[in-house]
Amino acid sequence: MPLTLLENKMRITIISFLIFCFFSCSQKQQADLIIHNAIIYTVDSTFSNAQSFAIKDGKFIAIGTDDEILSSYNASEIIDAQGKAIYPGFIDSHCHFYGYGKGLQELNLVGTKSFDEVVQKIIDYSKTNKTEWIVGRGWDQNDWEIKEFPTRFKLDSLFPNTPIFIERIDGHAVLANKKALMSAHINMDTEISGGVVEIKNKALTGILIDNAVDLVKNSIPKPTKEEIKKALLDAQKKCFEVGLTTVDDAGLEKNIVDAMDEFQKSGELKMRIYAMLTDNKENKDYYLKNGIYKTEKLNVRSFKFYADGALGSRGACLIKSYSDKIDERGFLLSKIEHFDSMAVLMREHNFQMNTHCIGDSSARIIKNICYKTLISNSTASPAPISYRWRIEHAQVVNENDLKYFSGIIPSVQPTHATSDMYWAKDRLGPERVKYAYAYNDLLKACGMIALGTDFPVESINPFFTFYAAVARKDLKGFPKDGFQIENALSRENTLKGMTIWGAYANFEENEKGSIEVGKLADFIILDNDIMKCDIDNVPKTKVVYTFVNGEKVYEKR
């Protein structure tokens, strides 16, 4: 039957629509993933927001409004974010990623409230873990009613034939029983530079501080390759759950770096790692000869140096004596000449020098060495910031030294402030403590600040970092008005410190740290907008999705 005029018109309209759809779709660019209907914090140079982005081959290829992206791109996967907040993947600028993973297989003593509780945990652990050594970490005498270092004698009676090595929460002090001390041939005559073998009442107490810790640690059996792999993958799983996509692992042996590289290349280890090499002969012989090593997921271009110890064990090197122990100032872990010579080597070989400084004396010494090496010894007289040398922790900085951070990047851990605030004033006194954990002062001096956690010394959770930086409170909400609130960071600067400034501190700001076209598609979707919510709700925030290279590596269940 012949078609009516109306039917012909309808037919033409349908054909025209299909032709339009065909050509419209064919003109769209193909992406691998589109995410839309989101509040996207790009952390670009203008700190702009967006609604949608497209990803191809692991990188952002377009960022804009929903209409702009959906009208211009097709993708094999499209995710409606349902109005949730999206951020660049978080960077932890100072942690112990491998050590944390290894610790997940060892005795956990975090949160113990007495030495008796520590002993009971060791007993319970020994019943289900038949290991050659009992190794653990996490006790802190400052959390106990009796705020004194424990001794080995009870452990000696309970475990005469099993070596026990339990580290304080900061890793700068350890309690070892007699069997462990014997394995390292430690006796009353043992001397150590930059450390303490504690003796009381003409007997070894089992307490070892700073460089003395390694005397026993080096006697512990080395992990197998499978144990190393398990530690790395276990740590990765935990980190993805909290939105970390890059970790700066502070202090690594060459065999661990090699394992990281191998498992990244096999596709099993997807975490991006900025490796700080341990200051030892093997690392220096290999890397100073062969130079910086860089892949898409691994960056080996820095060395980690220890100027001093920790405030909690009074190993931090101070200009004046501790307020609660006037005959002690702490100590340097190496001679000044060592740091001088290492600084020259780092500059000559273009390696970043990252130095652990807790006390104001160590910070001053390293600051002076940085300036002397990077300005006076350079014919071009570059600004020190161009080398991006870092002071790790920068925990106590003398008021007169703050301005010199204009050329040195402070890499700090905000939860240290809220953990230490209960006793820091006792250690430092009311005047000196004002220049401890002075993050806003450091930011003003340098123009940027890199933020991390130092896990497993603190929790791996970056939302705790954000809360401590902005509110200056611990998870109990103490103190009500914030600890030394004048040194709180704004939310915007805190987010930058966990993303783009962390990337800059790693020489990686052109590839990560913000959501911009051409950068790696590392991002997280949260169930809470930490830039707008009540600040006390930030620690409750959960990650919904974590993406690395545009690949979903974690999904909340």
N, C-alpha and C positions, 0 to 999 in steps of 0.2 A: 504494500500500500504506500502511496506517496506520502511524504512527511508534510505535516501542516506547517504554516509559517512560524507558529509559536514553537513547534518542536525543533525546527531548523535553527531558530535563534538560541534555544537552550543548548542544542548540540554545539553550536559555534562557541557559546560562552564557556561550556565545560572544556572543550578542546583548548581554547585560549588560556583558561586557568591552568590546565595541565602543562601547557607549553611554558607559561610564566613560571610555574613551580620548578619545572625541569631546569630552565635556564638560571633561575635564582639560586637553586641548590648547586648547580654546576659552577656558579660564580663564587660560591662560598669557599673559603680556605678550609682545608682539612686539618683538624687537630686530633690529638689523642684523648684529651680530657678537657671538658669545660665545667667550671663551677660557677654558679650564678645564685642570685638572691642571697647575698652575703653582705656583711659589713667588713670590708677588707682594709686592714691597716697596712699600707704598703711600706711604711718607714722609709720612703724615698726622701729626697732632699727637701721637699716641702711638707713632709709628713701627711701626704694626701690619703684620702679614702677612695675606695672603688666598690663596685657591686659584683663584678664578674671578671674572670680571666680565662684564657685558653692556654693550653700546654701542648707542646709537641717535642718529641725526642728529649724529654727530661728538662725542658726549659720553658719559661714563660714566653709566649709569643705575642700576646695581646692582653691588655688590662683596661677595663673601662666600665661603662654602665651595662646593665643587662641587655638593653636594646642594641648597643654597639657590638657586643660580643655575639649574642645569639643571632643577629641578622647577618653577621659576617663570617661565622665559623660553624662548621659541622664537627662532630666528634663521635668516636665510637662509644664514649662514656660521658654522660652528662649528669652532674650531681646538683640537685637543688639543696642549697645550704640552709634553707628555711630560716633565713634572717640571722644565722649564727655569726659570731665574730671569727675572722681568720687573721692569723699573724704569720710573719716569717718564722721558720723553724728556729727554736731557741738555741743559742750557743752558750755552753758552759765554759767560760774562759779560764777556769782553773779547777781541775778535778783529778781524780785518780781512777780512771775508768777501768783499767785492767785490775788494779788493786781492789777496787770495789767488787768486781766480778769474782775474784779469787776469794774475797772475804765472805761471799755468799755461801761458800762451802766450808767455812771455818766457824769457830765459836763466836757468837755475837754477844758482846757485853754492854752494848749501848743501853743506857737507862738504868743500870744497876745503882741501887741506893746505899749499898754498903759493901765492904769487902767480904763479909759473910755471904752475901748474895752472889758475889763473883765466885767464891769457892763452891757454892752449891751448884751453880751453872756448870762449872768445870766437872764436878762429880757426875751430874746428869749427862753431860756431853760424852764423858768417857764410857758410859754404859752402852751407848748406841753407835759410837764412832771408834773403831779399833784402829787407830792410826799410830804411826811411830812417834810422832810429836803431837802435842795438843797446842794448837796455835789459835789465838783469838785476838779480838780488838774491841775497844769501846768504853772501857772503864774510865771514870773521871772522879778523882778524889774530891774535887770541888763540889760534887753533887752529894757527898756523903756527910753524915753528921760529924764524923771525925775527919776533918779535911787534911789528912796527912797521907803521904805515900804508904802503901802497904809493904809488907815484908814477905820473904819467901818461905818462912819456917813452917807454916801450916801446910803449904803445898809440898814441902819436902817430906813431911810425915805421911801425907796422904798418897803421894806419887813419888816414891823414892827411885823408881826405875824408869819413869816416863818424863822426858824433858818437856817443860811447859814454858811457853813464850806468849805472854799476853800484853799487847800494846795499849797504852793510854789512847784516848779518843783522837788525839792530835798526831799520833805516830812518833812523837818526839821523846817519849819515855816508855819503858817497858819493865815489866816484872818477870824475871826468869827464876825458875827454881834451881836447886843445886845441880841436878842432872844436866840442865841446859847450860849452866855456867861452866860445868866441867867439860862439856862438849866443845866449848870455845876456849878452854884452858885459861879461864879467868880466875885470878886469885888475888890475894891482898896486895900484891906488888904490881898488878896490872895498871899501866898508865895509858891514857888516851888524850890526844890533843883535840880540843873542841868537843869534849864530852865529859861525862861523870860516871865513874863506877862507885856507887854510894857505899860508904862504910860507916857503921855505927856500932859503938861498943866493941870495937876491934873485930867486927864480923861483916862480911858482905851481906847487905840487905836483900840483894836480888834486883834492886832498882838500877837501871842503866838509862842514861840520858844522852840524847843526840848522837854524836859519833860512836859512843859506846854501844848503842843499840845494834849497830852492824856487826859487832864482834860475835854476837850470838846468831843474828839473822843469817849470816853467811854460813852457819853450820846446818841450817834447816835444809832438808833434801829439796833439790830443784824440782819444779813441776814438770810433768811430761807434756808432750805436744798436745795430747788430748785434753789434759787438764787446763792448759792455756786456752785452747779453743772453747772449752765449756765456760771458762771464766769470761771470755770476750762476748760470747753469745748470750750468756745470762745477763751480763751488764747491759748489752744492747737492748734486750727485751724490756728491762726495767726503764731504761732511758727513753725509749720510744713511747712508753705508756705515759710519760710526763711531758712529752713534747720536745725533747732534746733531739736535734738532728746533727749537731756538731759538738764534739767534746775536745777540750784541750787537755791532754793527758800529761800531767806534770811529773816528769822524771822516769824515763823508760830505758831499759836495757835494749841492746841491739836485737837480741833474739825475740823479744816481745814485739818490737817494731816489724821485724821480718814476718812474724806470725800474723800480725794485723794486715800487712800487705798481701800475704798469701790468701787469707780468708776473704779479704775484700775482692781480690781478683777472681776467686772462685764463686763469688756472689753470695756467700753465706753471711759475711759481715758487711752490712749496708751502712752502718754508722760512719759519718765523716769524722776523721781524727786529725787534730793538729798535735803533732808529737813534740814534746819537749824532752830532749835527750838528757840522760843522767850525766853528770860531770865525772866520767871515768875514762881510763886510757883506751879501752876498746872502742868506745864511741868516737873519741877524738881522733884516734888513728884512722878509723874508717871514713867518717863523714867529713873531716877537714881535708882529707885527700880526695874524696869522690864528690864532695859538694852537696848542695841542697837536693833533696829527693822529693818530687811532687807528682802525684797522680790526681785523678778527679776526687778521690776520697781520702787520700793520705798526703799530709804536708809535713815534711821533716826539714825544718830550717831554724830550729832554736835549741839552745841548751838551757837546762835548769840548774841554777846554782843555789846553794844554801848559805846565806850569810850568817844566820843565827838559828835559834830554836824557837820554842813557843812560850807565850806568856804564862800559860797555865802551869807549866813545869819550871818556870823561871829560867828558861834558857834563852829568852829574848834578850838581845844585847842593848842595854839602856845607857844613856849618857850619864844619868845619875842613878843612885841605888834604888832598888825596889822599896816601896814605901812600907811593905810588910816584912821586909827582911833587909835591914839597912847595910848588912855586910856583903850583899850580892848585887851585881849589875848584869848578870848573864855573861855571855861570851860569844865571840865569833867562832864559827865552825872550821874556818881555814884562816891562814894568815892573810893580811891585807895584800901582800906581794902576790899571792895566788890569784886573787880577784883582779889585780892590776894586769898580770900576764894573760889571764883568760880574756879580759876585755880587749886587749890588743889582738889576740888570736881571733876572737869573734868578729872584730871589725875587718881584719885582713881577709877573712874567709866568707864575709857577708852573712854570718849567722846572727840571729837575734839572741841577745843576752837577757834572760829572764831570771831575776834573782829574788829568792825568798827573803823578805825583810819584815820582821815583826817589830823589833825595837827601834827607837828613834836613833840610836847610835849606828846600828847597821844600815838604816835607811840613809843616814847622812854619808856614811863611808861609801856606799854603793853609788849614791847620787854624785858624789865628787869624782869617783872613778869614771862614771858614764860621761860626765862633762869633759873631764880631762882627756879621755880617749877619743871622744867624738868631735871635739872642737879643737883643742890645742894640738893634737897630733894629726890633724887633717889639713892638707894644703888648701882644700876647697872650702874649709870652714862651714860645713853644712849644719843646719839646725839639727840637734839630736833627734827630734821627732821623726826625721826622715828614716832613721834606722829602726824606729819603733821598739826600742829597748824598753823592757817592762820591769817594774818592781811589783813582785807578787805579794799580795796581802796589804802592804803599806799600812800596817795596823796602827802603829804609833809613829807619828811624824812631828818633829819639833816645829813649833810655830814659825821659826826663822827659816826653815827649810821648805815650807809649803810652796813658795813661789818658784822654786827650782823644778817643780814638776811640770813646768811649761814644756819641757823637752823629753819627759819620760812618761810612759803610759802607766797609770795605776791600775792594777788588776786586783779587784777586791771581792770579798765575799760578805754580803750584808748580813747573813744569818750569824756570822761570827760576832757581830755587835750584840745581837739579841741573846746569844748564848753566853757571852762573856760578861754582860752588863751587871750581873749579880755580884761579881767579885773583882771586876777590872779596876774599880776605884780603890779597892784595898791594895792591889798590886802597884798602882800608879800614883795614887794620891789625887786630891780634888782638882788641882790645877793641870797636871799633866794629862789626866784622863780626857780633858776637853779637846785635846788634839789626837785622841785615839778614835778610830773608826770614823774619821772626818771626811766622809764621802763627798759631800757637797763642796767642801773646801778644796778637795783634790780635783773635783770636776772643774771648778772655776779656774784652778791653776793650769790644768792641762788642756781643757776644752773638750775632753772626752774621758770616759771611764769604762773599763771592761768589767763585767760582772760574772761571777760564778758562785760555786757552792763549796768547793774543796771536798766534795764527797769522796770517801765515806766519813770524813770528819763531821760533816753536817749531812742533812737529808739531801737526796738527789733532786727533790722537788723544786723546780724553778718558780713555782707560785709562792713558795715560802720566801724565796729570794726577793721577789717583787714586793711582797708584803713587808718584809723587814726593811727594804730600802725606802719605801714610801711612808709606812706607818711607824717604823722604828719600834715595833712591838714584837714580842714572841707569840707563840700560838695560843697562849693563855690570855692574850690581850693586854699584857703587862709591858711597860707601865701605861696607865690610862692615857697620858698625853704624849707618849713616845719618849724613847731614850735619846737625850741630846738631839731633840727634834730639829734644831737649827741645821743639822747635817743630813736631814732627809733629802731624798731625791724626788723630783716630780715624776708623775707617771710616764710622761713622754720620755724623759731622760733615762728612766729605768728601763723602759722598753728598748731604747736605743742601745743601752749598755748590755742588753741580753741578745741583741741582734746585730745591727750594722756596726756599732763600735767594737763589738767582739770580733766581727769579721775583719775590721780594719787592723785590730791588734794582731791578727793572723796573716796580714797581707792578702786578704781574700775579699775585700769589699767590692771588687768588680765582678765577683761570681756568686756571692751569697749575702745574706744579712738583710735583704729587703726584697719586696715583691716588685720586680721591674723587668721589662722586656729584655731578654738575653741572659737573665740570671737563672741559676739552677732552681728548679721547682721544688724547693724544700719549704713546707708550710704546715700549719696546724689549724684545726678547727676546734673551737672550745665550746663548752656548754654555758659559758659565762663571759661577758664582755668586761675584761679586767680594766679597761680604760674608763669605764663609766659606772660600774657597780659600786656599792658601798665597799669601801676598802677592806672592812673586816670580813667580807665574803670572798675575797681573793684566794685565801688558802684552801677554800672548799672547791675551787675550780677543777674540773676534770677535762681531759682531752677526749674529744669525740673521734677525731682522725688525726693521724700523723702521716705525712707524705714526704718521701725522699726521692728526688729525681722524678717527681710526678707519679711515683709508685706508692700505693697505700701500704705502709709497713705496720700500721697499728689501727685497729678499730675497736672502740669501746663496746663491750658486750653487755 
